[in-house]
Amino acid sequence: MAAYHPDMVKEGRAQLGFNLRDLAVNLPGAFFIYRADDGKILFANRELLRITECSSMEALIEFIGREVKGLIASEDYAEAVESCDQQVGDSDDAVAHMDYHVITKETHKRIYVHAVAHMAKNPYFDQIYYVILSPKPEQK
């Protein structure tokens, strides 16, 4: 096992025995990546597709319109964005915690989730968010 460090020798990373695809498919949680400037989703893993009842990335894109705004229930969106903006501020490397609902495609269920969003600079997309979603019991 090794923690990632930018100075790692390339050969050492290859010897770990898994790649990005393995992580995306096998991690036991939903995650997605989106651009901060326009909310365009760049990547979603299989678990997010399962939670949203989408059979493929194409089905997810058709369902939500490729934007994070389409993923978050409309009544929760403004509060989630405001909370995220307050927690992240002007930082280039910040984390935000939010709770909101995701609506499923087929049964239109409301899934209550806790989201952890990490905003980071990316050389290709400028600022992007890496987001992990965990379903949680509905609060009463």
N, CA, C and O atoms as CSV, one atom per row, in Angstrom:
chain,resi,resn,atom,element,x,y,z
A,1,MET,N,N,0.848,-1.166,0.000
A,1,MET,CA,C,0.000,0.000,0.000
A,1,MET,C,C,0.891,1.225,0.000
A,1,MET,O,O,1.967,1.227,0.599
A,2,ALA,N,N,0.434,2.269,-0.679
A,2,ALA,CA,C,1.186,3.516,-0.723
A,2,ALA,C,C,0.231,4.674,-0.881
A,2,ALA,O,O,-0.703,4.609,-1.681
A,3,ALA,N,N,0.453,5.728,-0.131
A,3,ALA,CA,C,-0.309,6.951,-0.300
A,3,ALA,C,C,0.261,7.693,-1.491
A,3,ALA,O,O,1.473,7.689,-1.709
A,4,TYR,N,N,-0.601,8.326,-2.260
A,4,TYR,CA,C,-0.137,9.040,-3.440
A,4,TYR,C,C,0.693,10.251,-3.051
A,4,TYR,O,O,0.358,10.977,-2.115
A,5,HIS,N,N,1.757,10.453,-3.765
A,5,HIS,CA,C,2.589,11.642,-3.637
A,5,HIS,C,C,3.055,12.001,-5.040
A,5,HIS,O,O,3.460,11.107,-5.783
A,6,PRO,N,N,3.015,13.284,-5.440
A,6,PRO,CA,C,3.366,13.660,-6.812
A,6,PRO,C,C,4.776,13.249,-7.237
A,6,PRO,O,O,5.039,13.097,-8.430
A,7,ASP,N,N,5.669,13.070,-6.290
A,7,ASP,CA,C,7.045,12.705,-6.624
A,7,ASP,C,C,7.244,11.191,-6.757
A,7,ASP,O,O,8.368,10.728,-6.950
A,8,MET,N,N,6.162,10.426,-6.655
A,8,MET,CA,C,6.300,8.976,-6.760
A,8,MET,C,C,6.888,8.599,-8.115
A,8,MET,O,O,6.608,9.241,-9.127
A,9,VAL,N,N,7.680,7.583,-8.119
A,9,VAL,CA,C,8.234,7.072,-9.369
A,9,VAL,C,C,7.103,6.385,-10.127
A,9,VAL,O,O,6.314,5.650,-9.534
A,10,LYS,N,N,7.022,6.622,-11.434
A,10,LYS,CA,C,5.942,6.072,-12.241
A,10,LYS,C,C,5.850,4.552,-12.108
A,10,LYS,O,O,4.748,4.009,-12.025
A,11,GLU,N,N,6.966,3.871,-12.086
A,11,GLU,CA,C,6.945,2.421,-11.971
A,11,GLU,C,C,6.275,1.976,-10.679
A,11,GLU,O,O,5.595,0.950,-10.658
A,12,GLY,N,N,6.457,2.725,-9.616
A,12,GLY,CA,C,5.847,2.373,-8.337
A,12,GLY,C,C,4.334,2.441,-8.405
A,12,GLY,O,O,3.651,1.610,-7.806
A,13,ARG,N,N,3.799,3.419,-9.128
A,13,ARG,CA,C,2.352,3.534,-9.248
A,13,ARG,C,C,1.771,2.383,-10.063
A,13,ARG,O,O,0.709,1.860,-9.726
A,14,ALA,N,N,2.453,1.988,-11.125
A,14,ALA,CA,C,1.961,0.896,-11.959
A,14,ALA,C,C,1.930,-0.418,-11.181
A,14,ALA,O,O,1.121,-1.294,-11.485
A,15,GLN,N,N,2.780,-0.563,-10.204
A,15,GLN,CA,C,2.861,-1.800,-9.450
A,15,GLN,C,C,1.734,-1.945,-8.441
A,15,GLN,O,O,1.608,-2.994,-7.809
A,16,LEU,N,N,0.922,-0.927,-8.278
A,16,LEU,CA,C,-0.191,-1.036,-7.340
A,16,LEU,C,C,-1.207,-2.075,-7.807
A,16,LEU,O,O,-1.911,-2.657,-6.982
A,17,GLY,N,N,-1.296,-2.317,-9.106
A,17,GLY,CA,C,-2.145,-3.382,-9.614
A,17,GLY,C,C,-3.577,-2.983,-9.919
A,17,GLY,O,O,-4.411,-3.857,-10.156
A,18,PHE,N,N,-3.887,-1.714,-9.922
A,18,PHE,CA,C,-5.210,-1.257,-10.330
A,18,PHE,C,C,-5.075,0.102,-10.977
A,18,PHE,O,O,-4.070,0.792,-10.809
A,19,ASN,N,N,-6.113,0.483,-11.727
A,19,ASN,CA,C,-6.078,1.762,-12.419
A,19,ASN,C,C,-7.338,2.565,-12.098
A,19,ASN,O,O,-8.157,2.151,-11.277
A,20,LEU,N,N,-7.481,3.704,-12.747
A,20,LEU,CA,C,-8.635,4.567,-12.491
A,20,LEU,C,C,-9.951,3.847,-12.773
A,20,LEU,O,O,-10.913,4.011,-12.022
A,21,ARG,N,N,-10.009,3.062,-13.830
A,21,ARG,CA,C,-11.235,2.339,-14.152
A,21,ARG,C,C,-11.605,1.380,-13.013
A,21,ARG,O,O,-12.772,1.288,-12.633
A,22,ASP,N,N,-10.617,0.673,-12.474
A,22,ASP,CA,C,-10.881,-0.239,-11.358
A,22,ASP,C,C,-11.473,0.512,-10.170
A,22,ASP,O,O,-12.426,0.044,-9.547
A,23,LEU,N,N,-10.911,1.671,-9.861
A,23,LEU,CA,C,-11.428,2.467,-8.750
A,23,LEU,C,C,-12.856,2.934,-9.023
A,23,LEU,O,O,-13.725,2.844,-8.155
A,24,ALA,N,N,-13.087,3.431,-10.227
A,24,ALA,CA,C,-14.411,3.951,-10.569
A,24,ALA,C,C,-15.481,2.874,-10.508
A,24,ALA,O,O,-16.608,3.145,-10.095
A,25,VAL,N,N,-15.149,1.678,-10.907
A,25,VAL,CA,C,-16.121,0.590,-10.951
A,25,VAL,C,C,-16.314,-0.050,-9.585
A,25,VAL,O,O,-17.431,-0.440,-9.247
A,26,ASN,N,N,-15.260,-0.168,-8.797
A,26,ASN,CA,C,-15.317,-0.990,-7.594
A,26,ASN,C,C,-15.434,-0.247,-6.270
A,26,ASN,O,O,-15.716,-0.878,-5.251
A,27,LEU,N,N,-15.232,1.055,-6.244
A,27,LEU,CA,C,-15.411,1.770,-4.979
A,27,LEU,C,C,-16.863,1.668,-4.541
A,27,LEU,O,O,-17.759,1.839,-5.367
A,28,PRO,N,N,-17.124,1.394,-3.266
A,28,PRO,CA,C,-18.499,1.195,-2.799
A,28,PRO,C,C,-19.193,2.503,-2.451
A,28,PRO,O,O,-19.706,2.667,-1.344
A,29,GLY,N,N,-19.206,3.410,-3.380
A,29,GLY,CA,C,-19.878,4.681,-3.160
A,29,GLY,C,C,-20.058,5.411,-4.472
A,29,GLY,O,O,-19.325,5.184,-5.434
A,30,ALA,N,N,-21.040,6.286,-4.499
A,30,ALA,CA,C,-21.318,7.068,-5.701
A,30,ALA,C,C,-20.412,8.288,-5.730
A,30,ALA,O,O,-20.223,8.955,-4.713
A,31,PHE,N,N,-19.852,8.576,-6.904
A,31,PHE,CA,C,-19.104,9.817,-7.043
A,31,PHE,C,C,-19.185,10.340,-8.461
A,31,PHE,O,O,-19.434,9.602,-9.414
A,32,PHE,N,N,-18.966,11.641,-8.565
A,32,PHE,CA,C,-18.957,12.284,-9.865
A,32,PHE,C,C,-18.015,13.477,-9.814
A,32,PHE,O,O,-17.627,13.940,-8.742
A,33,ILE,N,N,-17.658,13.962,-10.998
A,33,ILE,CA,C,-16.751,15.097,-11.131
A,33,ILE,C,C,-17.432,16.115,-12.035
A,33,ILE,O,O,-17.973,15.757,-13.081
A,34,TYR,N,N,-17.408,17.389,-11.634
A,34,TYR,CA,C,-18.009,18.412,-12.487
A,34,TYR,C,C,-17.212,19.700,-12.461
A,34,TYR,O,O,-16.473,19.974,-11.516
A,35,ARG,N,N,-17.375,20.495,-13.526
A,35,ARG,CA,C,-16.693,21.785,-13.641
A,35,ARG,C,C,-17.396,22.812,-12.774
A,35,ARG,O,O,-18.625,22.893,-12.760
A,36,ALA,N,N,-16.613,23.593,-12.056
A,36,ALA,CA,C,-17.174,24.604,-11.162
A,36,ALA,C,C,-17.820,25.748,-11.940
A,36,ALA,O,O,-18.825,26.301,-11.492
A,37,ASP,N,N,-17.271,26.111,-13.087
A,37,ASP,CA,C,-17.760,27.298,-13.795
A,37,ASP,C,C,-19.145,27.125,-14.406
A,37,ASP,O,O,-19.941,28.064,-14.381
A,38,ASP,N,N,-19.454,25.952,-14.953
A,38,ASP,CA,C,-20.745,25.778,-15.606
A,38,ASP,C,C,-21.555,24.580,-15.083
A,38,ASP,O,O,-22.656,24.325,-15.569
A,39,GLY,N,N,-21.022,23.849,-14.102
A,39,GLY,CA,C,-21.745,22.723,-13.525
A,39,GLY,C,C,-21.819,21.489,-14.401
A,39,GLY,O,O,-22.565,20.562,-14.086
A,40,LYS,N,N,-21.069,21.449,-15.489
A,40,LYS,CA,C,-21.111,20.312,-16.410
A,40,LYS,C,C,-20.438,19.094,-15.776
A,40,LYS,O,O,-19.287,19.158,-15.345
A,41,ILE,N,N,-21.179,17.981,-15.729
A,41,ILE,CA,C,-20.637,16.743,-15.177
A,41,ILE,C,C,-19.691,16.118,-16.193
A,41,ILE,O,O,-20.054,15.902,-17.349
A,42,LEU,N,N,-18.476,15.833,-15.742
A,42,LEU,CA,C,-17.444,15.263,-16.599
A,42,LEU,C,C,-17.344,13.753,-16.449
A,42,LEU,O,O,-16.938,13.060,-17.382
A,43,PHE,N,N,-17.711,13.241,-15.281
A,43,PHE,CA,C,-17.573,11.815,-14.997
A,43,PHE,C,C,-18.560,11.419,-13.908
A,43,PHE,O,O,-18.816,12.186,-12.979
A,44,ALA,N,N,-19.106,10.223,-14.029
A,44,ALA,CA,C,-19.939,9.639,-12.976
A,44,ALA,C,C,-19.624,8.152,-12.928
A,44,ALA,O,O,-19.442,7.519,-13.968
A,45,ASN,N,N,-19.560,7.597,-11.732
A,45,ASN,CA,C,-19.246,6.172,-11.641
A,45,ASN,C,C,-20.515,5.312,-11.673
A,45,ASN,O,O,-21.635,5.824,-11.654
A,46,ARG,N,N,-20.311,4.021,-11.720
A,46,ARG,CA,C,-21.413,3.066,-11.839
A,46,ARG,C,C,-22.388,3.161,-10.661
A,46,ARG,O,O,-23.595,3.009,-10.851
A,47,GLU,N,N,-21.888,3.405,-9.463
A,47,GLU,CA,C,-22.767,3.481,-8.290
A,47,GLU,C,C,-23.713,4.677,-8.385
A,47,GLU,O,O,-24.861,4.588,-7.950
A,48,LEU,N,N,-23.250,5.789,-8.946
A,48,LEU,CA,C,-24.162,6.926,-9.142
A,48,LEU,C,C,-25.244,6.556,-10.152
A,48,LEU,O,O,-26.408,6.919,-9.982
A,49,LEU,N,N,-24.864,5.842,-11.192
A,49,LEU,CA,C,-25.863,5.388,-12.161
A,49,LEU,C,C,-26.894,4.489,-11.479
A,49,LEU,O,O,-28.090,4.596,-11.749
A,50,ARG,N,N,-26.430,3.600,-10.592
A,50,ARG,CA,C,-27.351,2.703,-9.880
A,50,ARG,C,C,-28.307,3.494,-8.997
A,50,ARG,O,O,-29.514,3.249,-9.005
A,51,ILE,N,N,-27.768,4.439,-8.239
A,51,ILE,CA,C,-28.608,5.233,-7.331
A,51,ILE,C,C,-29.665,6.025,-8.095
A,51,ILE,O,O,-30.804,6.134,-7.643
A,52,THR,N,N,-29.297,6.573,-9.240
A,52,THR,CA,C,-30.231,7.392,-10.020
A,52,THR,C,C,-31.101,6.561,-10.959
A,52,THR,O,O,-31.920,7.105,-11.700
A,53,GLU,N,N,-30.919,5.232,-10.926
A,53,GLU,CA,C,-31.679,4.309,-11.772
A,53,GLU,C,C,-31.447,4.568,-13.263
A,53,GLU,O,O,-32.374,4.496,-14.070
A,54,CYS,N,N,-30.201,4.871,-13.610
A,54,CYS,CA,C,-29.828,5.079,-15.008
A,54,CYS,C,C,-28.987,3.893,-15.474
A,54,CYS,O,O,-28.079,3.456,-14.767
A,55,SER,N,N,-29.286,3.382,-16.644
A,55,SER,CA,C,-28.615,2.183,-17.148
A,55,SER,C,C,-27.238,2.469,-17.739
A,55,SER,O,O,-26.446,1.545,-17.923
A,56,SER,N,N,-26.940,3.733,-18.038
A,56,SER,CA,C,-25.658,4.090,-18.659
A,56,SER,C,C,-25.392,5.574,-18.435
A,56,SER,O,O,-26.264,6.318,-17.986
A,57,MET,N,N,-24.173,5.987,-18.757
A,57,MET,CA,C,-23.837,7.408,-18.663
A,57,MET,C,C,-24.713,8.213,-19.617
A,57,MET,O,O,-25.130,9.324,-19.288
A,58,GLU,N,N,-24.990,7.672,-20.773
A,58,GLU,CA,C,-25.858,8.360,-21.737
A,58,GLU,C,C,-27.257,8.569,-21.163
A,58,GLU,O,O,-27.860,9.624,-21.355
A,59,ALA,N,N,-27.770,7.558,-20.456
A,59,ALA,CA,C,-29.089,7.675,-19.829
A,59,ALA,C,C,-29.073,8.734,-18.731
A,59,ALA,O,O,-30.034,9.488,-18.578
A,60,LEU,N,N,-27.980,8.790,-17.963
A,60,LEU,CA,C,-27.855,9.825,-16.933
A,60,LEU,C,C,-27.839,11.211,-17.564
A,60,LEU,O,O,-28.529,12.117,-17.097
A,61,ILE,N,N,-27.057,11.375,-18.621
A,61,ILE,CA,C,-26.973,12.671,-19.302
A,61,ILE,C,C,-28.341,13.083,-19.833
A,61,ILE,O,O,-28.743,14.239,-19.702
A,62,GLU,N,N,-29.046,12.139,-20.429
A,62,GLU,CA,C,-30.389,12.436,-20.940
A,62,GLU,C,C,-31.329,12.837,-19.801
A,62,GLU,O,O,-32.145,13.745,-19.953
A,63,PHE,N,N,-31.208,12.158,-18.669
A,63,PHE,CA,C,-32.086,12.397,-17.520
A,63,PHE,C,C,-31.818,13.743,-16.852
A,63,PHE,O,O,-32.762,14.464,-16.532
A,64,ILE,N,N,-30.551,14.094,-16.637
A,64,ILE,CA,C,-30.237,15.305,-15.872
A,64,ILE,C,C,-29.762,16.467,-16.738
A,64,ILE,O,O,-29.590,17.578,-16.237
A,65,GLY,N,N,-29.549,16.229,-18.022
A,65,GLY,CA,C,-29.087,17.301,-18.888
A,65,GLY,C,C,-27.601,17.586,-18.768
A,65,GLY,O,O,-27.160,18.669,-19.152
A,66,ARG,N,N,-26.820,16.663,-18.253
A,66,ARG,CA,C,-25.362,16.741,-18.106
A,66,ARG,C,C,-24.906,17.732,-17.028
A,66,ARG,O,O,-23.701,17.872,-16.819
A,67,GLU,N,N,-25.787,18.398,-16.361
A,67,GLU,CA,C,-25.386,19.388,-15.364
A,67,GLU,C,C,-25.749,18.929,-13.957
A,67,GLU,O,O,-26.740,18.230,-13.743
A,68,VAL,N,N,-24.914,19.345,-13.004
A,68,VAL,CA,C,-25.151,18.987,-11.609
A,68,VAL,C,C,-26.506,19.523,-11.146
A,68,VAL,O,O,-27.131,18.940,-10.260
A,69,LYS,N,N,-26.958,20.620,-11.735
A,69,LYS,CA,C,-28.268,21.184,-11.380
A,69,LYS,C,C,-29.389,20.176,-11.625
A,69,LYS,O,O,-30.386,20.171,-10.903
A,70,GLY,N,N,-29.234,19.333,-12.630
A,70,GLY,CA,C,-30.243,18.330,-12.920
A,70,GLY,C,C,-30.184,17.125,-11.996
A,70,GLY,O,O,-31.146,16.364,-11.902
A,71,LEU,N,N,-29.068,16.951,-11.319
A,71,LEU,CA,C,-28.895,15.823,-10.408
A,71,LEU,C,C,-29.526,16.090,-9.046
A,71,LEU,O,O,-30.080,15.185,-8.422
A,72,ILE,N,N,-29.437,17.332,-8.593
A,72,ILE,CA,C,-29.960,17.719,-7.278
A,72,ILE,C,C,-31.429,18.097,-7.420
A,72,ILE,O,O,-31.799,18.815,-8.349
A,73,ALA,N,N,-32.267,17.618,-6.503
A,73,ALA,CA,C,-33.692,17.963,-6.533
A,73,ALA,C,C,-33.849,19.471,-6.589
A,73,ALA,O,O,-33.167,20.198,-5.867
A,74,SER,N,N,-34.745,19.941,-7.442
A,74,SER,CA,C,-34.876,21.380,-7.692
A,74,SER,C,C,-35.123,22.185,-6.419
A,74,SER,O,O,-34.622,23.302,-6.287
A,75,GLU,N,N,-35.895,21.627,-5.477
A,75,GLU,CA,C,-36.185,22.370,-4.249
A,75,GLU,C,C,-34.980,22.453,-3.312
A,75,GLU,O,O,-34.986,23.256,-2.379
A,76,ASP,N,N,-33.947,21.638,-3.544
A,76,ASP,CA,C,-32.746,21.644,-2.705
A,76,ASP,C,C,-31.568,22.369,-3.359
A,76,ASP,O,O,-30.578,22.674,-2.695
A,77,TYR,N,N,-31.677,22.642,-4.652
A,77,TYR,CA,C,-30.519,23.115,-5.405
A,77,TYR,C,C,-29.951,24.446,-4.882
A,77,TYR,O,O,-28.751,24.533,-4.623
A,78,ALA,N,N,-30.775,25.463,-4.727
A,78,ALA,CA,C,-30.284,26.786,-4.305
A,78,ALA,C,C,-29.588,26.711,-2.948
A,78,ALA,O,O,-28.524,27.303,-2.765
A,79,GLU,N,N,-30.176,25.991,-2.002
A,79,GLU,CA,C,-29.568,25.858,-0.672
A,79,GLU,C,C,-28.246,25.094,-0.737
A,79,GLU,O,O,-27.292,25.446,-0.043
A,80,ALA,N,N,-28.185,24.052,-1.563
A,80,ALA,CA,C,-26.950,23.272,-1.695
A,80,ALA,C,C,-25.838,24.128,-2.289
A,80,ALA,O,O,-24.704,24.079,-1.814
A,81,VAL,N,N,-26.142,24.904,-3.311
A,81,VAL,CA,C,-25.135,25.767,-3.939
A,81,VAL,C,C,-24.666,26.836,-2.965
A,81,VAL,O,O,-23.467,27.094,-2.862
A,82,GLU,N,N,-25.594,27.459,-2.252
A,82,GLU,CA,C,-25.228,28.492,-1.279
A,82,GLU,C,C,-24.343,27.914,-0.180
A,82,GLU,O,O,-23.349,28.528,0.208
A,83,SER,N,N,-24.702,26.733,0.321
A,83,SER,CA,C,-23.908,26.084,1.363
A,83,SER,C,C,-22.513,25.758,0.849
A,83,SER,O,O,-21.520,25.990,1.539
A,84,CYS,N,N,-22.442,25.228,-0.347
A,84,CYS,CA,C,-21.147,24.883,-0.937
A,84,CYS,C,C,-20.293,26.140,-1.117
A,84,CYS,O,O,-19.117,26.152,-0.754
A,85,ASP,N,N,-20.882,27.189,-1.672
A,85,ASP,CA,C,-20.147,28.447,-1.890
A,85,ASP,C,C,-19.623,29.034,-0.585
A,85,ASP,O,O,-18.500,29.534,-0.535
A,86,GLN,N,N,-20.430,28.976,0.471
A,86,GLN,CA,C,-19.998,29.503,1.767
A,86,GLN,C,C,-18.828,28.707,2.329
A,86,GLN,O,O,-17.892,29.282,2.885
A,87,GLN,N,N,-18.878,27.399,2.187
A,87,GLN,CA,C,-17.822,26.556,2.739
A,87,GLN,C,C,-16.535,26.624,1.934
A,87,GLN,O,O,-15.444,26.548,2.500
A,88,VAL,N,N,-16.649,26.764,0.625
A,88,VAL,CA,C,-15.475,26.784,-0.244
A,88,VAL,C,C,-14.862,28.170,-0.324
A,88,VAL,O,O,-13.638,28.303,-0.293
A,89,GLY,N,N,-15.685,29.206,-0.426
A,89,GLY,CA,C,-15.180,30.572,-0.532
A,89,GLY,C,C,-14.301,30.747,-1.756
A,89,GLY,O,O,-14.637,30.263,-2.837
A,90,ASP,N,N,-13.186,31.429,-1.598
A,90,ASP,CA,C,-12.267,31.690,-2.703
A,90,ASP,C,C,-11.110,30.703,-2.754
A,90,ASP,O,O,-10.155,30.907,-3.504
A,91,SER,N,N,-11.184,29.668,-1.989
A,91,SER,CA,C,-10.093,28.695,-1.908
A,91,SER,C,C,-9.945,27.899,-3.201
A,91,SER,O,O,-10.928,27.622,-3.888
A,92,ASP,N,N,-8.718,27.539,-3.518
A,92,ASP,CA,C,-8.456,26.665,-4.664
A,92,ASP,C,C,-8.380,25.208,-4.242
A,92,ASP,O,O,-8.150,24.333,-5.078
A,93,ASP,N,N,-8.569,24.938,-2.968
A,93,ASP,CA,C,-8.481,23.564,-2.472
A,93,ASP,C,C,-9.320,23.480,-1.203
A,93,ASP,O,O,-8.795,23.586,-0.094
A,94,ALA,N,N,-10.628,23.288,-1.373
A,94,ALA,CA,C,-11.524,23.326,-0.229
A,94,ALA,C,C,-12.523,22.173,-0.286
A,94,ALA,O,O,-12.745,21.577,-1.340
A,95,VAL,N,N,-13.119,21.870,0.866
A,95,VAL,CA,C,-14.099,20.796,0.987
A,95,VAL,C,C,-15.395,21.368,1.547
A,95,VAL,O,O,-15.380,22.209,2.445
A,96,ALA,N,N,-16.516,20.900,1.004
A,96,ALA,CA,C,-17.835,21.313,1.488
A,96,ALA,C,C,-18.669,20.065,1.774
A,96,ALA,O,O,-18.540,19.051,1.087
A,97,HIS,N,N,-19.523,20.151,2.792
A,97,HIS,CA,C,-20.449,19.073,3.160
A,97,HIS,C,C,-21.864,19.595,3.000
A,97,HIS,O,O,-22.187,20.680,3.483
A,98,MET,N,N,-22.705,18.834,2.329
A,98,MET,CA,C,-24.089,19.244,2.099
A,98,MET,C,C,-25.006,18.025,2.160
A,98,MET,O,O,-24.568,16.895,1.946
A,99,ASP,N,N,-26.259,18.263,2.449
A,99,ASP,CA,C,-27.292,17.230,2.385
A,99,ASP,C,C,-28.357,17.710,1.412
A,99,ASP,O,O,-28.795,18.858,1.481
A,100,TYR,N,N,-28.772,16.833,0.506
A,100,TYR,CA,C,-29.823,17.169,-0.442
A,100,TYR,C,C,-30.439,15.892,-0.991
A,100,TYR,O,O,-30.003,14.787,-0.665
A,101,HIS,N,N,-31.454,16.055,-1.824
A,101,HIS,CA,C,-32.125,14.915,-2.433
A,101,HIS,C,C,-31.712,14.762,-3.892
A,101,HIS,O,O,-31.488,15.741,-4.603
A,102,VAL,N,N,-31.619,13.510,-4.313
A,102,VAL,CA,C,-31.427,13.146,-5.714
A,102,VAL,C,C,-32.704,12.422,-6.126
A,102,VAL,O,O,-33.200,11.566,-5.393
A,103,ILE,N,N,-33.233,12.760,-7.292
A,103,ILE,CA,C,-34.447,12.114,-7.792
A,103,ILE,C,C,-34.046,10.998,-8.750
A,103,ILE,O,O,-33.171,11.189,-9.595
A,104,THR,N,N,-34.684,9.831,-8.622
A,104,THR,CA,C,-34.343,8.710,-9.499
A,104,THR,C,C,-35.124,8.795,-10.809
A,104,THR,O,O,-36.212,9.368,-10.868
A,105,LYS,N,N,-34.547,8.216,-11.843
A,105,LYS,CA,C,-35.125,8.306,-13.186
A,105,LYS,C,C,-36.392,7.474,-13.350
A,105,LYS,O,O,-37.407,7.982,-13.826
A,106,GLU,N,N,-36.346,6.225,-12.969
A,106,GLU,CA,C,-37.451,5.306,-13.268
A,106,GLU,C,C,-38.617,5.416,-12.286
A,106,GLU,O,O,-39.769,5.520,-12.708
A,107,THR,N,N,-38.334,5.394,-10.984
A,107,THR,CA,C,-39.411,5.383,-9.985
A,107,THR,C,C,-39.669,6.753,-9.375
A,107,THR,O,O,-40.603,6.915,-8.589
A,108,HIS,N,N,-38.851,7.742,-9.729
A,108,HIS,CA,C,-38.985,9.122,-9.233
A,108,HIS,C,C,-38.911,9.205,-7.709
A,108,HIS,O,O,-39.508,10.088,-7.093
A,109,LYS,N,N,-38.163,8.265,-7.108
A,109,LYS,CA,C,-37.950,8.300,-5.656
A,109,LYS,C,C,-37.024,9.452,-5.319
A,109,LYS,O,O,-36.199,9.866,-6.133
A,110,ARG,N,N,-37.170,9.956,-4.119
A,110,ARG,CA,C,-36.275,10.985,-3.584
A,110,ARG,C,C,-35.277,10.284,-2.666
A,110,ARG,O,O,-35.656,9.742,-1.628
A,111,ILE,N,N,-34.008,10.297,-3.048
A,111,ILE,CA,C,-32.953,9.684,-2.249
A,111,ILE,C,C,-32.226,10.797,-1.505
A,111,ILE,O,O,-31.645,11.690,-2.121
A,112,TYR,N,N,-32.264,10.736,-0.190
A,112,TYR,CA,C,-31.587,11.732,0.641
A,112,TYR,C,C,-30.121,11.342,0.737
A,112,TYR,O,O,-29.807,10.208,1.097
A,113,VAL,N,N,-29.214,12.269,0.418
A,113,VAL,CA,C,-27.783,11.968,0.402
A,113,VAL,C,C,-26.987,13.010,1.171
A,113,VAL,O,O,-27.395,14.162,1.316
A,114,HIS,N,N,-25.847,12.565,1.652
A,114,HIS,CA,C,-24.839,13.476,2.195
A,114,HIS,C,C,-23.767,13.567,1.128
A,114,HIS,O,O,-23.255,12.546,0.668
A,115,ALA,N,N,-23.425,14.780,0.734
A,115,ALA,CA,C,-22.421,14.998,-0.299
A,115,ALA,C,C,-21.191,15.644,0.313
A,115,ALA,O,O,-21.293,16.573,1.114
A,116,VAL,N,N,-20.036,15.141,-0.072
A,116,VAL,CA,C,-18.761,15.764,0.281
A,116,VAL,C,C,-18.130,16.162,-1.039
A,116,VAL,O,O,-17.841,15.317,-1.885
A,117,ALA,N,N,-17.918,17.463,-1.204
A,117,ALA,CA,C,-17.382,18.002,-2.449
A,117,ALA,C,C,-16.013,18.627,-2.201
A,117,ALA,O,O,-15.855,19.483,-1.331
A,118,HIS,N,N,-15.040,18.192,-2.967
A,118,HIS,CA,C,-13.684,18.745,-2.870
A,118,HIS,C,C,-13.403,19.533,-4.140
A,118,HIS,O,O,-13.383,18.976,-5.238
A,119,MET,N,N,-13.186,20.828,-3.982
A,119,MET,CA,C,-12.880,21.676,-5.126
A,119,MET,C,C,-11.372,21.758,-5.280
A,119,MET,O,O,-10.645,21.994,-4.315
A,120,ALA,N,N,-10.908,21.558,-6.519
A,120,ALA,CA,C,-9.472,21.579,-6.786
A,120,ALA,C,C,-9.206,22.163,-8.164
A,120,ALA,O,O,-10.072,22.140,-9.039
A,121,LYS,N,N,-8.011,22.683,-8.348
A,121,LYS,CA,C,-7.573,23.187,-9.662
A,121,LYS,C,C,-7.198,22.006,-10.538
A,121,LYS,O,O,-6.628,21.021,-10.068
A,122,ASN,N,N,-7.526,22.118,-11.813
A,122,ASN,CA,C,-7.188,21.088,-12.784
A,122,ASN,C,C,-6.585,21.786,-14.005
A,122,ASN,O,O,-7.115,22.803,-14.451
A,123,PRO,N,N,-5.488,21.257,-14.552
A,123,PRO,CA,C,-4.830,21.940,-15.674
A,123,PRO,C,C,-5.682,21.990,-16.945
A,123,PRO,O,O,-5.439,22.833,-17.808
A,124,TYR,N,N,-6.662,21.115,-17.076
A,124,TYR,CA,C,-7.485,21.091,-18.285
A,124,TYR,C,C,-8.818,21.814,-18.119
A,124,TYR,O,O,-9.326,22.402,-19.073
A,125,PHE,N,N,-9.386,21.774,-16.915
A,125,PHE,CA,C,-10.732,22.292,-16.695
A,125,PHE,C,C,-10.794,23.451,-15.700
A,125,PHE,O,O,-11.890,23.899,-15.362
A,126,ASP,N,N,-9.666,23.943,-15.228
A,126,ASP,CA,C,-9.579,24.982,-14.208
A,126,ASP,C,C,-10.097,24.413,-12.889
A,126,ASP,O,O,-9.529,23.440,-12.393
A,127,GLN,N,N,-11.151,24.977,-12.301
A,127,GLN,CA,C,-11.646,24.482,-11.020
A,127,GLN,C,C,-12.710,23.411,-11.256
A,127,GLN,O,O,-13.670,23.618,-11.998
A,128,ILE,N,N,-12.513,22.260,-10.605
A,128,ILE,CA,C,-13.496,21.189,-10.692
A,128,ILE,C,C,-13.818,20.685,-9.287
A,128,ILE,O,O,-13.043,20.854,-8.345
A,129,TYR,N,N,-14.983,20.066,-9.186
A,129,TYR,CA,C,-15.401,19.447,-7.932
A,129,TYR,C,C,-15.384,17.928,-8.090
A,129,TYR,O,O,-15.863,17.383,-9.084
A,130,TYR,N,N,-14.824,17.265,-7.091
A,130,TYR,CA,C,-14.909,15.819,-6.932
A,130,TYR,C,C,-15.933,15.605,-5.828
A,130,TYR,O,O,-15.753,16.109,-4.719
A,131,VAL,N,N,-17.003,14.869,-6.107
A,131,VAL,CA,C,-18.100,14.738,-5.147
A,131,VAL,C,C,-18.386,13.270,-4.850
A,131,VAL,O,O,-18.516,12.450,-5.759
A,132,ILE,N,N,-18.481,12.956,-3.555
A,132,ILE,CA,C,-18.878,11.627,-3.095
A,132,ILE,C,C,-20.259,11.760,-2.466
A,132,ILE,O,O,-20.495,12.660,-1.660
A,133,LEU,N,N,-21.169,10.865,-2.835
A,133,LEU,CA,C,-22.525,10.856,-2.278
A,133,LEU,C,C,-22.737,9.609,-1.434
A,133,LEU,O,O,-22.361,8.505,-1.830
A,134,SER,N,N,-23.340,9.795,-0.274
A,134,SER,CA,C,-23.708,8.670,0.586
A,134,SER,C,C,-25.178,8.792,0.934
A,134,SER,O,O,-25.575,9.762,1.580
A,135,PRO,N,N,-26.003,7.825,0.520
A,135,PRO,CA,C,-27.410,7.853,0.946
A,135,PRO,C,C,-27.492,7.825,2.459
A,135,PRO,O,O,-26.692,7.166,3.122
A,136,LYS,N,N,-28.458,8.539,2.998
A,136,LYS,CA,C,-28.631,8.581,4.442
A,136,LYS,C,C,-30.107,8.556,4.777
A,136,LYS,O,O,-30.936,8.889,3.930
A,137,PRO,N,N,-30.451,8.171,5.987
A,137,PRO,CA,C,-31.866,8.149,6.378
A,137,PRO,C,C,-32.454,9.559,6.332
A,137,PRO,O,O,-31.790,10.540,6.668
A,138,GLU,N,N,-33.687,9.632,5.918
A,138,GLU,CA,C,-34.405,10.903,5.853
A,138,GLU,C,C,-34.608,11.430,7.267
A,138,GLU,O,O,-35.015,10.686,8.159
A,139,GLN,N,N,-34.320,12.726,7.472
A,139,GLN,CA,C,-34.541,13.326,8.799
A,139,GLN,C,C,-36.002,13.690,8.946
A,139,GLN,O,O,-36.664,14.098,7.992
A,140,LYS,N,N,-36.487,13.533,10.158
A,140,LYS,CA,C,-37.918,13.813,10.418
A,140,LYS,C,C,-38.079,15.038,11.250
A,140,LYS,O,O,-39.203,15.425,11.568
